[in-house]
């Protein structure tokens, strides 16, 4: 639903804006303010989004807590919203799992899967739906001449739906579960959605596909702002998918100026780290495939790499150990700026999961999505589209590094680096978008179909530009990133000035 301003996007933006305002106004008692906010966001006596205004405020309350990095509470808990609110001033609060949460009393308890005959059934003479059903679950109602399905017999195979000439039979699946490539979402005892955190990789696809806005992740908006206010030198590392996310007129120079106006020390493009990552993966591929490992998977998408290691542990060593662009950019910043702290700003919920790792925590201090960052701009009334450009708004990144944001771009970048040194070397590549397709790709690799290949996995269909924290249509983002990437001074990742720093950053 990216690019469509639904009621869910509206309420999410309000939440992020109000949490940011609460962080900026240090004179406001936070415990009192958070209790008042549900009434400000949902005023009056009639709900704006649901029929029950009290239910709506309760949901808003839990969203506020999650946006401050605090734990979600069930409906059975009767503590005030401000319960343990002082923990919001401790950055480590954010890292308390789980990251992705189902707000149970917002969940519609959608059926997991069912096949339904709709009113558009014409009661045709052929009735192929009846003929193809392997369990005789589809029957004709002789009184009206239309089909109906005996649900206790139905095995949800969907054969009847596929042969209906009128498309009158539909296969309904819980949207959050259908979007989950890890099959981590099932029903609890009350029919509500429930996440199996042993399988969840925090890609956030359930979050953006729930039509009831019942799934939310935690945020560090409050902690980032308070960190800036405390005098910390906080640097923004902005992912290459940023193009167009804050408006069609927002250039890198305007974004840099806006970030500095908020108090960030400086802004770096994570495409710089992408160049370093591609160079490291190219070296690893040439050295290890196929002599040491049968194939190599890219490392930059944390949801894909965690999925691979969870479901295919025997092939964990085949996933590149190269540091991700986020981590390499953070290390580059900290190598150049003493006592710096780094906030990664990007499209991805899973980057929050990556930053939780103990080996990354010292490099990346905070993670925000583009959507959360937009709430901060709004809270401070930053007119980002009309702000005067910072003349140093563009970093020394390559075309290939910026194209990391689009599916296929990572593998292309690695291959181009290899060809710079080995122009005659044939590199076979296969890429997959979405975790279900990534699982299929690894299953084939396990069977020996991709020996000698470079495998690119992207958890989000379309690549990073389709991440859970993005705001514009995916196709539009892909085109915008491609245009911006074409304007880079360098074509391949190993041509940039920062590549010479790679050795000291990975030691």
The 8 nearest C-alpha neighbors of each residue, nearest first, counted from 0:
[[1, 3, 2, 207, 208, 472, 5, 4],
 [2, 0, 470, 472, 471, 3, 469, 473],
 [1, 3, 471, 472, 470, 0, 4, 473],
 [4, 2, 1, 0, 5, 471, 472, 8],
 [3, 5, 8, 2, 9, 6, 7, 1],
 [6, 4, 7, 8, 3, 9, 0, 10],
 [5, 7, 9, 8, 10, 4, 48, 11],
 [6, 8, 5, 10, 9, 212, 11, 211],
 [9, 7, 11, 5, 6, 10, 4, 12],
 [10, 8, 6, 12, 7, 11, 13, 5],
 [9, 11, 13, 7, 12, 8, 6, 14],
 [12, 10, 8, 14, 13, 9, 7, 15],
 [13, 11, 15, 9, 14, 10, 374, 16],
 [14, 12, 10, 16, 11, 15, 17, 9],
 [13, 15, 11, 17, 12, 16, 63, 18],
 [16, 14, 374, 12, 18, 17, 13, 371],
 [15, 17, 374, 378, 13, 19, 14, 18],
 [16, 18, 20, 14, 19, 15, 21, 13],
 [19, 17, 21, 15, 20, 16, 14, 22],
 [18, 20, 22, 16, 17, 21, 375, 221],
 [21, 19, 17, 23, 22, 378, 18, 24],
 [20, 22, 18, 19, 24, 23, 17, 29],
 [23, 21, 19, 221, 20, 24, 224, 225],
 [22, 24, 20, 21, 25, 19, 224, 225],
 [25, 23, 26, 21, 22, 27, 20, 19],
 [24, 26, 27, 23, 22, 21, 28, 29],
 [25, 27, 24, 28, 23, 29, 21, 22],
 [26, 28, 25, 24, 29, 32, 21, 31],
 [29, 27, 31, 30, 32, 26, 25, 33],
 [28, 30, 32, 31, 27, 33, 21, 84],
 [29, 31, 81, 28, 32, 33, 84, 34],
 [32, 30, 34, 29, 28, 33, 35, 81],
 [31, 33, 29, 35, 34, 30, 28, 36],
 [32, 34, 36, 35, 31, 30, 29, 81],
 [33, 35, 31, 32, 36, 80, 81, 30],
 [36, 34, 32, 33, 38, 37, 31, 39],
 [35, 37, 39, 33, 38, 34, 40, 32],
 [38, 36, 56, 40, 39, 41, 35, 59],
 [39, 37, 41, 42, 36, 40, 35, 56],
 [38, 40, 36, 42, 37, 41, 35, 43],
 [39, 41, 37, 38, 36, 42, 13, 59],
 [42, 40, 38, 39, 37, 56, 47, 46],
 [43, 41, 38, 39, 40, 44, 45, 37],
 [42, 44, 45, 41, 46, 38, 52, 39],
 [43, 45, 52, 46, 42, 53, 41, 51],
 [46, 44, 52, 43, 47, 50, 51, 42],
 [47, 45, 52, 49, 50, 51, 48, 55],
 [48, 46, 49, 45, 41, 52, 50, 55],
 [47, 49, 46, 50, 6, 55, 52, 51],
 [50, 48, 46, 51, 47, 55, 52, 54],
 [49, 51, 46, 52, 45, 48, 47, 55],
 [52, 50, 54, 53, 49, 46, 55, 45],
 [51, 53, 46, 55, 45, 54, 56, 50],
 [54, 52, 56, 55, 51, 57, 46, 58],
 [55, 53, 57, 51, 56, 52, 58, 49],
 [54, 56, 52, 58, 53, 57, 59, 51],
 [55, 57, 59, 37, 53, 58, 54, 60],
 [56, 58, 60, 54, 55, 59, 53, 61],
 [59, 57, 55, 61, 60, 56, 54, 62],
 [60, 58, 56, 62, 57, 61, 37, 63],
 [61, 59, 57, 63, 58, 62, 37, 56],
 [60, 62, 64, 58, 63, 59, 71, 65],
 [61, 63, 59, 65, 60, 64, 66, 58],
 [64, 62, 66, 60, 61, 65, 14, 59],
 [63, 65, 61, 69, 67, 62, 66, 60],
 [64, 66, 217, 68, 69, 62, 67, 63],
 [67, 65, 218, 63, 217, 64, 68, 62],
 [68, 66, 64, 65, 69, 221, 218, 87],
 [67, 69, 93, 65, 217, 218, 66, 92],
 [68, 70, 64, 65, 67, 87, 92, 71],
 [71, 69, 65, 72, 68, 64, 95, 217],
 [70, 72, 61, 65, 69, 73, 64, 100],
 [73, 71, 76, 70, 74, 61, 75, 102],
 [72, 74, 75, 76, 71, 103, 102, 104],
 [73, 75, 76, 72, 104, 77, 103, 57],
 [76, 74, 73, 77, 72, 78, 104, 103],
 [77, 75, 74, 73, 78, 72, 79, 71],
 [76, 78, 75, 79, 74, 73, 72, 80],
 [77, 79, 76, 82, 80, 81, 72, 75],
 [80, 78, 81, 82, 77, 34, 76, 83],
 [81, 79, 82, 34, 60, 78, 33, 64],
 [80, 82, 30, 84, 79, 83, 33, 34],
 [81, 83, 84, 80, 79, 78, 30, 85],
 [84, 82, 85, 86, 81, 87, 69, 80],
 [85, 83, 81, 86, 82, 87, 30, 29],
 [84, 86, 87, 83, 88, 89, 30, 82],
 [87, 85, 84, 88, 89, 83, 92, 69],
 [88, 86, 85, 89, 84, 67, 92, 68],
 [87, 89, 86, 85, 90, 222, 225, 221],
 [88, 90, 86, 87, 91, 92, 222, 85],
 [91, 89, 92, 222, 93, 88, 87, 219],
 [90, 92, 93, 94, 89, 95, 86, 87],
 [93, 91, 90, 94, 95, 89, 68, 86],
 [94, 92, 68, 91, 95, 90, 219, 217],
 [93, 95, 91, 92, 355, 96, 98, 68],
 [94, 96, 93, 92, 97, 91, 98, 70],
 [97, 95, 98, 94, 93, 99, 70, 352],
 [96, 98, 99, 95, 100, 196, 94, 70],
 [97, 99, 96, 216, 217, 100, 201, 352],
 [100, 98, 216, 97, 215, 201, 217, 214],
 [101, 99, 215, 214, 216, 102, 98, 97],
 [102, 100, 214, 103, 213, 215, 193, 192],
 [103, 101, 213, 105, 104, 214, 100, 106],
 [102, 104, 106, 105, 101, 191, 213, 73],
 [103, 105, 106, 102, 74, 58, 54, 213],
 [104, 106, 213, 103, 102, 58, 107, 211],
 [107, 105, 213, 103, 108, 104, 191, 102],
 [106, 108, 109, 105, 211, 191, 104, 213],
 [109, 107, 191, 190, 106, 110, 192, 189],
 [108, 110, 107, 173, 111, 191, 190, 106],
 [111, 109, 112, 173, 108, 113, 172, 190],
 [110, 112, 173, 172, 109, 113, 186, 185],
 [113, 111, 172, 110, 171, 173, 114, 170],
 [112, 114, 171, 170, 155, 115, 172, 110],
 [115, 113, 170, 169, 155, 171, 157, 168],
 [116, 114, 169, 168, 117, 113, 170, 148],
 [115, 117, 168, 147, 167, 169, 146, 118],
 [118, 116, 167, 119, 168, 120, 115, 169],
 [119, 117, 120, 116, 167, 121, 145, 168],
 [118, 120, 167, 117, 121, 165, 166, 116],
 [121, 119, 167, 118, 122, 117, 145, 165],
 [122, 120, 123, 119, 145, 165, 144, 167],
 [121, 123, 145, 144, 120, 146, 124, 126],
 [124, 122, 121, 125, 126, 145, 144, 120],
 [123, 125, 126, 122, 127, 144, 121, 145],
 [124, 126, 123, 127, 128, 122, 130, 129],
 [125, 127, 128, 123, 124, 129, 130, 122],
 [128, 126, 130, 129, 125, 131, 162, 163],
 [129, 127, 159, 126, 130, 131, 163, 162],
 [130, 128, 137, 127, 132, 131, 126, 138],
 [129, 131, 127, 128, 132, 126, 135, 133],
 [130, 132, 128, 129, 133, 127, 159, 158],
 [131, 133, 135, 134, 129, 130, 159, 128],
 [134, 132, 135, 131, 136, 130, 158, 154],
 [133, 135, 136, 132, 152, 153, 154, 137],
 [136, 134, 132, 137, 133, 129, 138, 152],
 [135, 137, 149, 152, 134, 153, 148, 138],
 [138, 136, 148, 129, 135, 147, 132, 149],
 [137, 139, 147, 146, 129, 148, 136, 140],
 [140, 138, 146, 145, 141, 147, 144, 137],
 [139, 141, 145, 144, 142, 146, 143, 138],
 [142, 140, 144, 143, 139, 145, 146, 138],
 [141, 143, 140, 144, 145, 139, 146, 122],
 [144, 142, 145, 141, 140, 122, 139, 146],
 [143, 145, 141, 122, 140, 142, 139, 146],
 [146, 144, 122, 140, 143, 139, 120, 121],
 [145, 147, 139, 138, 140, 122, 137, 116],
 [146, 148, 138, 137, 116, 139, 145, 149],
 [149, 147, 137, 136, 150, 138, 146, 115],
 [150, 148, 136, 151, 152, 153, 137, 147],
 [149, 151, 153, 152, 148, 136, 113, 114],
 [150, 152, 149, 153, 136, 154, 148, 134],
 [151, 153, 136, 150, 149, 134, 154, 135],
 [154, 152, 150, 136, 155, 151, 149, 134],
 [153, 155, 156, 152, 134, 150, 151, 157],
 [156, 154, 157, 153, 114, 113, 112, 170],
 [155, 157, 154, 158, 153, 159, 114, 132],
 [158, 156, 160, 159, 155, 170, 161, 114],
 [159, 157, 161, 160, 156, 131, 162, 132],
 [158, 160, 128, 157, 161, 162, 132, 131],
 [161, 159, 168, 157, 158, 163, 162, 169],
 [160, 162, 158, 159, 163, 157, 166, 168],
 [163, 161, 159, 160, 164, 128, 127, 158],
 [164, 162, 166, 160, 165, 161, 128, 159],
 [163, 165, 166, 162, 167, 161, 160, 127],
 [164, 166, 167, 163, 120, 119, 121, 168],
 [167, 165, 163, 168, 164, 160, 169, 161],
 [166, 168, 120, 119, 165, 117, 116, 163],
 [169, 167, 116, 160, 166, 115, 117, 163],
 [168, 170, 115, 114, 160, 171, 167, 116],
 [171, 169, 114, 113, 157, 115, 172, 168],
 [172, 170, 113, 112, 114, 169, 173, 115],
 [173, 171, 112, 111, 174, 177, 170, 113],
 [172, 174, 111, 176, 109, 175, 110, 177],
 [175, 173, 177, 176, 172, 209, 208, 178],
 [174, 176, 205, 178, 209, 177, 208, 173],
 [177, 175, 179, 184, 178, 173, 174, 182],
 [176, 178, 174, 175, 179, 173, 172, 180],
 [177, 179, 175, 176, 205, 204, 174, 180],
 [180, 178, 176, 181, 177, 182, 205, 204],
 [179, 181, 434, 435, 182, 178, 433, 177],
 [180, 182, 183, 179, 198, 199, 434, 435],
 [183, 181, 179, 180, 184, 176, 198, 185],
 [182, 184, 195, 181, 198, 194, 199, 179],
 [185, 183, 194, 176, 193, 182, 195, 192],
 [184, 186, 193, 192, 187, 194, 183, 176],
 [187, 185, 192, 190, 191, 193, 188, 184],
 [186, 188, 190, 189, 191, 193, 192, 185],
 [189, 187, 190, 186, 191, 193, 192, 185],
 [190, 188, 187, 191, 186, 108, 192, 103],
 [189, 191, 186, 108, 187, 188, 192, 109],
 [192, 190, 108, 186, 187, 189, 106, 193],
 [193, 191, 186, 185, 187, 184, 108, 190],
 [192, 194, 185, 184, 186, 187, 191, 195],
 [195, 193, 184, 183, 196, 185, 192, 199],
 [194, 196, 183, 197, 198, 199, 184, 193],
 [197, 195, 199, 198, 194, 183, 97, 200],
 [196, 198, 195, 199, 183, 200, 194, 309],
 [197, 199, 196, 183, 195, 181, 200, 309],
 [198, 200, 196, 183, 201, 197, 195, 181],
 [199, 201, 302, 202, 198, 305, 306, 349],
 [202, 200, 349, 203, 199, 348, 99, 352],
 [201, 203, 349, 302, 200, 204, 348, 458],
 [204, 202, 206, 467, 201, 205, 348, 207],
 [203, 205, 206, 207, 202, 178, 467, 208],
 [206, 204, 175, 208, 203, 207, 178, 179],
 [205, 207, 214, 203, 204, 208, 209, 215],
 [208, 206, 204, 205, 209, 467, 203, 0],
 [207, 209, 205, 206, 175, 174, 210, 204],
 [208, 210, 175, 211, 212, 206, 207, 174],
 [211, 209, 212, 208, 174, 7, 213, 207],
 [212, 210, 213, 209, 106, 107, 105, 7],
 [211, 213, 209, 214, 210, 7, 105, 206],
 [212, 214, 105, 106, 102, 211, 101, 209],
 [215, 213, 101, 206, 100, 212, 102, 209],
 [216, 214, 100, 99, 206, 101, 213, 217],
 [217, 215, 99, 98, 100, 65, 218, 214],
 [216, 218, 65, 68, 66, 98, 93, 215],
 [217, 219, 66, 68, 220, 67, 65, 216],
 [218, 220, 222, 221, 68, 223, 67, 93],
 [221, 219, 223, 222, 218, 19, 224, 67],
 [220, 222, 22, 224, 219, 223, 67, 19],
 [221, 223, 225, 219, 224, 220, 90, 226],
 [224, 222, 226, 220, 225, 221, 219, 227],
 [225, 223, 227, 226, 221, 222, 22, 228],
 [224, 226, 228, 222, 227, 223, 229, 221],
 [225, 227, 223, 229, 224, 228, 231, 222],
 [228, 226, 224, 231, 229, 230, 225, 262],
 [229, 227, 225, 230, 226, 224, 231, 23],
 [228, 230, 226, 227, 231, 225, 224, 232],
 [231, 229, 228, 227, 232, 226, 233, 225],
 [230, 232, 227, 226, 233, 229, 340, 228],
 [233, 231, 339, 264, 340, 230, 234, 227],
 [232, 234, 340, 263, 341, 264, 231, 339],
 [235, 233, 341, 265, 264, 263, 266, 340],
 [234, 236, 266, 342, 341, 237, 343, 267],
 [235, 237, 343, 267, 269, 268, 266, 344],
 [238, 236, 344, 268, 269, 345, 235, 343],
 [237, 239, 269, 345, 240, 241, 268, 344],
 [240, 238, 401, 241, 270, 404, 269, 237],
 [239, 241, 404, 464, 238, 242, 480, 463],
 [242, 240, 239, 244, 238, 243, 345, 237],
 [243, 241, 240, 244, 480, 479, 239, 476],
 [244, 242, 247, 246, 245, 241, 479, 476],
 [243, 245, 241, 242, 246, 470, 471, 469],
 [246, 244, 243, 249, 373, 247, 241, 242],
 [245, 247, 243, 249, 248, 244, 384, 383],
 [246, 248, 243, 249, 245, 244, 384, 242],
 [249, 247, 246, 384, 250, 243, 385, 245],
 [250, 248, 384, 246, 247, 253, 245, 254],
 [249, 251, 253, 252, 248, 254, 242, 388],
 [252, 250, 392, 254, 253, 393, 255, 249],
 [392, 253, 251, 389, 388, 255, 250, 254],
 [254, 252, 388, 256, 250, 255, 251, 249],
 [255, 253, 257, 251, 256, 252, 258, 250],
 [254, 256, 252, 258, 253, 257, 392, 266],
 [257, 255, 253, 389, 259, 254, 258, 388],
 [258, 256, 260, 254, 259, 255, 383, 253],
 [259, 257, 261, 255, 260, 256, 263, 254],
 [260, 258, 263, 262, 256, 261, 257, 255],
 [259, 261, 257, 258, 262, 256, 263, 381],
 [262, 260, 258, 259, 263, 257, 379, 376],
 [261, 263, 259, 260, 264, 227, 258, 228],
 [264, 262, 259, 233, 265, 258, 234, 261],
 [263, 265, 234, 233, 232, 262, 259, 266],
 [266, 264, 234, 263, 235, 259, 267, 255],
 [265, 267, 235, 255, 234, 236, 268, 237],
 [268, 266, 236, 237, 235, 269, 394, 265],
 [267, 269, 237, 270, 236, 271, 394, 238],
 [268, 270, 238, 271, 272, 237, 236, 328],
 [269, 271, 273, 400, 401, 268, 272, 239],
 [272, 270, 396, 269, 274, 273, 268, 328],
 [273, 271, 324, 328, 275, 327, 269, 270],
 [274, 272, 324, 270, 276, 400, 271, 275],
 [275, 273, 492, 400, 277, 271, 272, 276],
 [274, 276, 272, 278, 273, 277, 498, 279],
 [277, 275, 273, 279, 278, 274, 324, 280],
 [278, 276, 413, 280, 274, 279, 275, 281],
 [277, 279, 281, 275, 276, 280, 493, 274],
 [278, 280, 276, 282, 281, 277, 321, 275],
 [279, 281, 283, 277, 282, 278, 284, 321],
 [282, 280, 278, 284, 413, 279, 283, 417],
 [281, 283, 279, 280, 285, 284, 286, 278],
 [284, 282, 280, 286, 281, 285, 287, 279],
 [283, 285, 281, 287, 288, 286, 282, 280],
 [286, 284, 282, 283, 287, 288, 281, 417],
 [285, 287, 283, 284, 282, 288, 290, 291],
 [286, 288, 291, 284, 290, 285, 283, 289],
 [289, 287, 290, 284, 292, 294, 451, 293],
 [288, 290, 293, 292, 451, 291, 287, 294],
 [291, 289, 288, 287, 292, 293, 286, 451],
 [292, 290, 287, 289, 288, 293, 286, 294],
 [291, 293, 289, 288, 294, 287, 290, 317],
 [294, 292, 289, 450, 451, 288, 291, 295],
 [295, 293, 451, 452, 450, 292, 288, 317],
 [294, 296, 317, 453, 318, 454, 319, 297],
 [297, 295, 318, 454, 319, 455, 453, 317],
 [296, 298, 455, 319, 299, 318, 454, 295],
 [297, 299, 319, 300, 304, 323, 321, 318],
 [298, 300, 323, 297, 301, 324, 322, 276],
 [301, 299, 303, 302, 298, 457, 304, 458],
 [302, 300, 304, 303, 305, 349, 299, 353],
 [303, 301, 200, 305, 304, 202, 300, 349],
 [302, 304, 306, 458, 301, 300, 305, 456],
 [303, 305, 307, 301, 306, 302, 298, 308],
 [306, 304, 308, 302, 307, 303, 301, 309],
 [307, 305, 309, 303, 304, 308, 302, 310],
 [308, 306, 304, 311, 305, 310, 309, 303],
 [307, 309, 312, 315, 305, 311, 306, 310],
 [310, 308, 306, 307, 312, 311, 305, 198],
 [309, 311, 307, 308, 312, 306, 438, 305],
 [312, 310, 308, 307, 313, 314, 309, 315],
 [313, 311, 308, 315, 314, 309, 310, 307],
 [312, 314, 311, 315, 316, 308, 310, 317],
 [315, 313, 312, 317, 316, 311, 308, 318],
 [316, 314, 308, 312, 317, 318, 313, 311],
 [315, 317, 314, 318, 319, 292, 313, 320],
 [318, 316, 295, 314, 315, 292, 294, 296],
 [319, 317, 296, 316, 295, 315, 297, 320],
 [318, 320, 298, 321, 297, 296, 295, 317],
 [319, 321, 322, 318, 298, 316, 280, 297],
 [322, 320, 319, 280, 279, 276, 298, 323],
 [321, 323, 326, 327, 276, 320, 324, 298],
 [322, 324, 299, 326, 325, 276, 327, 298],
 [325, 323, 272, 273, 327, 326, 276, 328],
 [326, 324, 328, 323, 327, 269, 329, 272],
 [327, 325, 329, 323, 328, 324, 330, 322],
 [326, 328, 272, 330, 324, 329, 325, 331],
 [329, 327, 272, 331, 325, 330, 326, 269],
 [330, 328, 326, 332, 331, 327, 362, 363],
 [329, 331, 327, 333, 332, 328, 334, 362],
 [330, 332, 328, 334, 329, 333, 327, 335],
 [333, 331, 329, 335, 330, 334, 336, 328],
 [332, 334, 336, 330, 335, 331, 339, 337],
 [333, 335, 331, 332, 336, 330, 337, 504],
 [334, 336, 332, 333, 331, 337, 330, 339],
 [337, 335, 333, 339, 334, 332, 338, 331],
 [336, 338, 339, 333, 335, 334, 332, 340],
 [339, 337, 336, 340, 232, 333, 231, 233],
 [340, 338, 232, 337, 336, 333, 233, 341],
 [339, 341, 233, 364, 232, 234, 338, 342],
 [342, 340, 234, 364, 363, 233, 235, 329],
 [341, 343, 365, 235, 366, 364, 236, 234],
 [342, 344, 366, 236, 237, 235, 367, 365],
 [345, 343, 237, 367, 368, 236, 366, 238],
 [344, 346, 368, 238, 369, 347, 237, 343],
 [345, 347, 468, 466, 469, 368, 369, 467],
 [346, 348, 466, 349, 350, 468, 467, 345],
 [347, 349, 350, 351, 203, 202, 467, 201],
 [348, 350, 202, 352, 201, 351, 347, 302],
 [351, 349, 353, 352, 348, 347, 354, 301],
 [350, 352, 349, 354, 353, 348, 366, 355],
 [351, 353, 349, 355, 350, 354, 201, 356],
 [354, 352, 350, 355, 351, 356, 301, 349],
 [353, 355, 351, 356, 352, 359, 360, 350],
 [356, 354, 352, 353, 94, 360, 357, 351],
 [357, 355, 359, 354, 358, 353, 360, 352],
 [356, 358, 360, 359, 355, 361, 354, 353],
 [357, 359, 356, 360, 361, 362, 355, 354],
 [360, 358, 362, 356, 357, 361, 354, 363],
 [361, 359, 357, 362, 363, 354, 358, 356],
 [360, 362, 359, 363, 364, 358, 357, 354],
 [361, 363, 359, 360, 329, 330, 326, 364],
 [364, 362, 341, 360, 365, 361, 329, 354],
 [363, 365, 341, 342, 340, 360, 362, 361],
 [366, 364, 342, 363, 343, 341, 219, 367],
 [365, 367, 343, 342, 351, 344, 219, 368],
 [368, 366, 344, 371, 343, 345, 372, 219],
 [367, 369, 345, 468, 371, 370, 346, 344],
 [368, 370, 372, 371, 345, 468, 346, 469],
 [369, 371, 373, 368, 468, 372, 469, 470],
 [372, 370, 368, 374, 373, 369, 15, 367],
 [371, 373, 369, 375, 374, 370, 368, 376],
 [374, 372, 376, 370, 371, 375, 369, 377],
 [375, 373, 16, 15, 377, 371, 372, 376],
 [374, 376, 378, 372, 377, 373, 19, 16],
 [377, 375, 373, 381, 379, 374, 378, 380],
 [378, 376, 380, 374, 375, 379, 373, 16],
 [377, 379, 375, 16, 20, 376, 380, 19],
 [378, 380, 376, 377, 381, 375, 20, 261],
 [381, 379, 377, 378, 376, 382, 375, 383],
 [380, 382, 376, 379, 383, 377, 257, 378],
 [383, 381, 384, 385, 386, 380, 376, 257],
 [382, 384, 386, 381, 385, 257, 253, 249],
 [383, 385, 249, 248, 382, 386, 246, 253],
 [386, 384, 383, 382, 387, 253, 248, 249],
 [385, 387, 383, 384, 382, 253, 388, 257],
 [388, 386, 253, 385, 389, 256, 252, 383],
 [389, 387, 253, 252, 390, 256, 386, 392],
 [388, 390, 252, 256, 391, 392, 253, 255],
 [391, 389, 392, 388, 252, 393, 256, 253],
 [392, 390, 389, 393, 252, 394, 255, 388],
 [252, 391, 393, 251, 389, 390, 255, 394],
 [394, 392, 391, 251, 252, 395, 268, 390],
 [395, 393, 396, 268, 267, 392, 271, 391],
 [394, 396, 495, 393, 271, 397, 496, 488],
 [397, 395, 271, 394, 270, 400, 495, 487],
 [398, 396, 489, 400, 490, 399, 487, 492],
 [397, 399, 484, 490, 487, 401, 400, 485],
 [398, 400, 402, 412, 397, 401, 491, 492],
 [401, 399, 270, 274, 273, 397, 402, 398],
 [400, 402, 270, 239, 484, 403, 398, 399],
 [401, 403, 399, 408, 404, 400, 405, 484],
 [404, 402, 408, 409, 401, 400, 405, 399],
 [403, 405, 463, 402, 240, 464, 239, 462],
 [406, 404, 462, 408, 403, 402, 463, 477],
 [407, 405, 462, 461, 408, 457, 404, 432],
 [406, 408, 409, 410, 405, 411, 430, 455],
 [407, 409, 403, 402, 411, 405, 406, 410],
 [410, 408, 403, 412, 411, 407, 413, 455],
 [409, 411, 413, 412, 408, 407, 455, 414],
 [412, 410, 408, 414, 409, 413, 415, 407],
 [411, 413, 399, 415, 409, 410, 414, 277],
 [414, 412, 277, 410, 281, 416, 415, 411],
 [413, 415, 417, 411, 416, 412, 410, 418],
 [416, 414, 418, 412, 417, 413, 411, 491],
 [417, 415, 419, 413, 418, 414, 493, 281],
 [418, 416, 414, 419, 415, 420, 281, 421],
 [419, 417, 422, 421, 415, 420, 416, 414],
 [418, 420, 416, 417, 421, 422, 415, 493],
 [421, 419, 418, 417, 422, 416, 423, 424],
 [420, 422, 418, 424, 423, 417, 419, 416],
 [423, 421, 418, 424, 419, 420, 417, 425],
 [424, 422, 421, 425, 418, 420, 426, 419],
 [423, 425, 421, 422, 426, 418, 417, 420],
 [426, 424, 423, 427, 422, 418, 421, 414],
 [427, 425, 424, 428, 414, 452, 453, 451],
 [426, 428, 452, 453, 425, 429, 451, 449],
 [429, 427, 453, 452, 454, 426, 430, 410],
 [430, 428, 454, 455, 453, 431, 427, 452],
 [429, 431, 455, 454, 456, 407, 428, 432],
 [430, 432, 437, 456, 436, 457, 455, 433],
 [433, 431, 460, 457, 458, 459, 436, 461],
 [434, 432, 458, 460, 459, 436, 435, 457],
 [433, 435, 180, 437, 458, 436, 438, 432],
 [436, 434, 180, 438, 437, 433, 439, 181],
 [435, 437, 439, 438, 434, 433, 431, 432],
 [438, 436, 434, 440, 431, 435, 439, 456],
 [439, 437, 435, 441, 436, 440, 434, 442],
 [440, 438, 442, 436, 437, 441, 443, 435],
 [439, 441, 437, 443, 438, 442, 436, 444],
 [442, 440, 444, 438, 443, 439, 445, 437],
 [441, 443, 439, 445, 444, 440, 438, 446],
 [442, 444, 446, 440, 441, 445, 448, 439],
 [445, 443, 441, 449, 447, 448, 446, 442],
 [444, 446, 442, 443, 447, 441, 448, 314],
 [447, 445, 443, 444, 448, 442, 449, 441],
 [448, 446, 444, 445, 449, 450, 443, 293],
 [447, 449, 444, 443, 446, 450, 445, 442],
 [450, 448, 444, 452, 447, 451, 294, 443],
 [451, 449, 293, 294, 452, 447, 448, 444],
 [450, 452, 294, 289, 293, 288, 449, 453],
 [453, 451, 427, 294, 449, 428, 450, 454],
 [452, 454, 428, 295, 296, 294, 427, 429],
 [455, 453, 296, 429, 430, 295, 428, 452],
 [456, 454, 430, 297, 296, 410, 429, 431],
 [455, 457, 431, 303, 430, 437, 432, 454],
 [458, 456, 432, 459, 462, 303, 433, 300],
 [457, 459, 433, 434, 303, 302, 432, 456],
 [458, 460, 433, 462, 457, 465, 466, 461],
 [461, 459, 432, 433, 462, 465, 458, 457],
 [462, 460, 406, 465, 459, 405, 432, 464],
 [461, 463, 406, 405, 459, 464, 460, 457],
 [462, 464, 404, 466, 465, 405, 346, 459],
 [463, 465, 240, 462, 466, 404, 476, 473],
 [466, 464, 463, 473, 461, 462, 459, 460],
 [467, 465, 346, 347, 463, 468, 464, 469],
 [466, 468, 203, 347, 469, 207, 348, 204],
 [467, 469, 346, 368, 370, 466, 369, 347],
 [470, 468, 346, 466, 467, 369, 370, 471],
 [469, 471, 1, 2, 244, 370, 468, 472],
 [470, 472, 2, 1, 244, 469, 473, 476],
 [473, 471, 2, 1, 475, 474, 476, 470],
 [472, 474, 476, 475, 465, 464, 477, 471],
 [475, 473, 477, 476, 472, 478, 461, 479],
 [474, 476, 478, 472, 473, 477, 479, 471],
 [477, 475, 479, 473, 474, 478, 464, 480],
 [476, 478, 474, 480, 475, 479, 405, 481],
 [477, 479, 481, 475, 476, 480, 482, 474],
 [480, 478, 476, 482, 481, 477, 242, 475],
 [481, 479, 483, 477, 482, 478, 242, 484],
 [480, 482, 484, 478, 479, 483, 477, 485],
 [481, 483, 479, 485, 480, 484, 478, 486],
 [482, 484, 480, 485, 486, 481, 479, 487],
 [485, 483, 398, 481, 401, 486, 482, 487],
 [484, 486, 482, 483, 487, 398, 481, 490],
 [485, 487, 484, 483, 488, 482, 398, 489],
 [488, 486, 398, 397, 489, 485, 484, 396],
 [487, 489, 397, 486, 490, 395, 396, 398],
 [490, 488, 397, 487, 491, 494, 398, 495],
 [489, 491, 398, 397, 399, 492, 488, 487],
 [490, 492, 399, 493, 397, 494, 489, 415],
 [491, 493, 274, 494, 397, 400, 399, 495],
 [492, 494, 491, 495, 278, 498, 416, 274],
 [495, 493, 492, 491, 489, 496, 498, 490],
 [496, 494, 497, 493, 498, 492, 396, 395],
 [495, 497, 498, 499, 494, 395, 500, 493],
 [496, 498, 499, 500, 495, 271, 501, 275],
 [499, 497, 500, 501, 496, 275, 495, 493],
 [498, 500, 497, 501, 496, 502, 495, 503],
 [501, 499, 498, 497, 502, 503, 504, 331],
 [502, 500, 504, 498, 499, 503, 275, 505],
 [503, 501, 504, 500, 505, 506, 499, 498],
 [502, 504, 506, 501, 505, 500, 499, 334],
 [503, 505, 501, 502, 506, 330, 500, 331],
 [506, 504, 503, 502, 501, 322, 327, 321],
 [505, 503, 504, 502, 501, 500, 322, 330]]
